[in-house]
Amino acid sequence: MSQYFDPIPWAKNPHLQTLLPRIVRRTPLLTPYWQRLNLPDNDFVDLAWSEEPKTAQHKPRLVIFHGLEGNFNSPYVHGMLAAAKSARMARCCHAFSRLQWRTQSAKTHLSFW
């Protein structure tokens, strides 16, 4: 593994490199549909859907869990949403898949529930 690091020309300052991911993250291009699930122990879980849940009942779902101090508006959650949106691929080789689903080591479309 090489120990050489070549920063982008306009961000050579290490402090700027630390802050840069938080500064340049984009907000998601969706307005979430909120759903609250009441739990048996009188607590609750809020779900942020990308579209109306009733119209998306038979579509695949991606679940993103944030940390204890995070929420839907956390920059790292936006980063995961952007990565998921651009993922649509099977990366077993150098080229992206033409299919709409991912394949890892099995046929994942058989595991949708």
N, C-alpha and C positions, 0 to 999 in steps of 0.2 A: 504494500500500500504506500502510495506516495505521500510525503509530508508537505508537498508544495501546494499552496493555495493562492489562486489568482482571483482577487475580488473584481467586481465590475468597476470600470474606471471612475465612475462618479460616486462610488460608495466604498472608498478605501478605509475610512474611519471605522474601527471595530465597534464603536458605540452605535454608529449609524447602522451597521450590519445587524446588530442585535435588535434595533428598533424597526428596521425596514419591513420585516414580515407583518408586523402589526399595522404599519402605516399604509402599505400598498394592498392589503387584502380588500377584495370587493365585497359589497353587500350582496346577498342573494337576489336574484331577479324574480322573486316570487313573494307574494303576500300570503302568509300561512293561514290555513283554516284551523282554528284551535278547537280541540276537543279535550274535555276534562274527564278522566276516569276516576271515579271514587273507589277507593280500596276498602277491603273488609276491616282494616285497622283504623278507619276514619281518616286516613291520609288520602292523598290524591296524586295523580300523574297527569301532567298536561302534555298533549300530543300536538305537534305542529305538522299538519298535512300540507303537501304541495298543491293539492286540489281537493275539491269537495269529496269526502270519503265515500258518500253514497254512489257517486258516479265512477269511482275508481276501485270498486270492490273486487274486480277480477284482474287487476293489474299487479305486477310484481311490486314488492315494497323494499325499500332500503331503510334500515333503522340506524340512526346516528345517535349515540349516547354522549352527552356532554359531561364534564367533570362536576364535582360538587359545587364549585363556585361559578360554573358557566351556565349559559342558557342559549336559546336560539340566536340571540344577537351577539354571541361571543365571536371574535374574529377567527378563532381556529375552527369553529363550527362552520362558518362561511367558507373557509378553506376546504373542509371536508366535503361540503355540498358542491363546490366548484370541481373538486377532484372526481366526485362521483358522477357529475354531469358529463365530464370529459372522458370517463373511463370506458364506456361502451366498447369493450374490446376483449379479445382473448390473446394474451401476451405469451403464447408458447413459442412464438418465433419473432422475427423482426418486423412483421407486418400486422396491422390492425385487422380484426375480424370484420367481416361484412354482416354478421348476425347482430341482432338486437340484444342478445344476452351474453353473459360471460361464460366461459368454460374454464374450469380449473383443471382438475384431474378426473372429473366425471361430468355427466350431462346434468348441469345444474337446473335446466328447465324442468326436469322431472321432480325437483324438490320444492317447487313453488307450492305454497299452501295458502 
